C-alpha cells in the first residue's frame, strides 16, 4: 500500500498542477524509496488513468518540444528519392508547441478558412493549413466545446463536418480584418534560418562535370567554363558584362543547375503574429515528392514546407526598391517576401543592370552590406526589424562597362567579373551546326560561308552568339509562309539579313 507522502503526491497530480510543478512532482515520485519491502505477490494491475496522467506529464515537461531543425527524426525516416542529396528534411511536428505555434494562431487559420468555405470536414481543414489531422482534430473538439464551431454532420473516418457558430463567425471576421490569410500554418523564423544554413549554396561544390551538365546546349568554350567554374563554386557575387546578344542572361539563368536540384522552403514565415508569404508559384517551381499511397503517410514530412527546384529569379529593368522590402497588401493584410528572400539557396539575376527605373546608387547602397556580411535586415509592417539570411549567388548582367556604373567599393564586394566576348568565326559555324537541326534545317557550310563573307566581313559587323538562331528563325518563318521546304540558301540569308540588320 502506498505511503502517505506518495498518496499526497498522487493527490496533487490528480487535482491538476502547473506543467513545471507536475514535472517536479513526477520526478520526486519516481525517485522516492519505498518504506518497506513489499511481499512478492506478482505484478500489480495497471492503472490506465495513472499511466495516461504520467504520459501527459512527460509531454509537458521542459524540453519535450524541439524545433524541426533540432528534434530527432521520426521512427520511420522520410523516404526521399535516391538522387535527392539534400541533408535537410522537415519533420512533421507532434504538437503545436513543437511547431512553434499557439492554439490561437491555428484557431484563427481554421476560422478564416471556414468563413470563406462555409463548412468543411476536420481533415479538409488540416489539409488546408498543412498540419497533422490528430492535432487539428483535438483543437476542433475544444472549439466545439467552446461553441465556436458546430457539427453540421458526420464525415468519414471518425470525422465531422464543421460550421461556424454565430460566435465563431464574429471571431473569424475580426481575424480576417487584420489578415485574410488562411493557407499553410507559418513556420517560425528560427526554423527557416536553420533550413537556409543547411541548404546553403556555400555547402555545394560544383565540379567541371556539373558545369558541363548545367550549360548543355550552350556553346561555351573551355576558357569561359574555366573562368565560370571558380566563380560559381564560390557562391558569391558575379558580374557578367559584354556586348548584347552574347548570352549573358542565358548563362546566368543556367548557373543554378550546377548546384543540387531541390530544396525545401516554407509556404509562409511567421514573426510575432505577422505572416510573410514566401512560396511564389511565379518564381518557384514545385518538385513534389511522389505520393506515398494510402491514407497515412509514414514519411512524416512537415507539410508546411514545399519542395522546389533551386530557384533562379530574374529581375530586369522593372526592378524597384519596393521589390527588395517586405510588402503588405493593405486590402488583405498579407505580407509578401522580397526577391532576395525568395532566391535564398539559389540565384538572383539582376538583368540589364544599370537600366532600372531607380537610381543605381540606391540599389548599391541597399546591398553593399548584405553582399559582404551574407545577411539582410527587413522591416515588417508592424515596425519590427528582423535579421534574415542573404544566401544566394547574385549575378549582375549588363551591356555597360561596370566601371562606369559602380564605384570601387562595390566592385570589391563582387569578387568575379567575367566578360562574355564575341564568338570566333569557327564558333559562329558551330552555332549554326548546333541550331539548324533543332529548327528543322540540314546544316550546310557553303551558305554560311556566303553569309559571313557578304554580311559580316564586307560590313565589318561583329559576330554575336544570338545571331545564328535569329537568322534561322527568319528563314524558317519565310519558308513556312510560302509553303517551301526548310533549307539554307544564299537567297534566304540575303532576305533574313535585309530584315534583321535593317537598322543595326
PyMOL commands that set and color helices and strands:
alter all, ss='L'
color gray80, all
select helices_A, chain A and resi 4-15+19-31+48-60+103-117+122-129+133-145+166-178+189-198+201-203+208-214+222-234+248-258+321-324+339-342+360-373+402-405+408-413+425-438+445-457+467-481+490-500
alter helices_A, ss='H'
color red, helices_A
select strands_A, chain A and resi 119-121+149-155+159-164+187-188+238-241+262-266+268-271+274-277+305-309+312-315+327-328+335-336+347-350+375-379+385-389+393-398+416-419
alter strands_A, ss='S'
color yellow, strands_A
deselect
rebuild
show_as cartoon
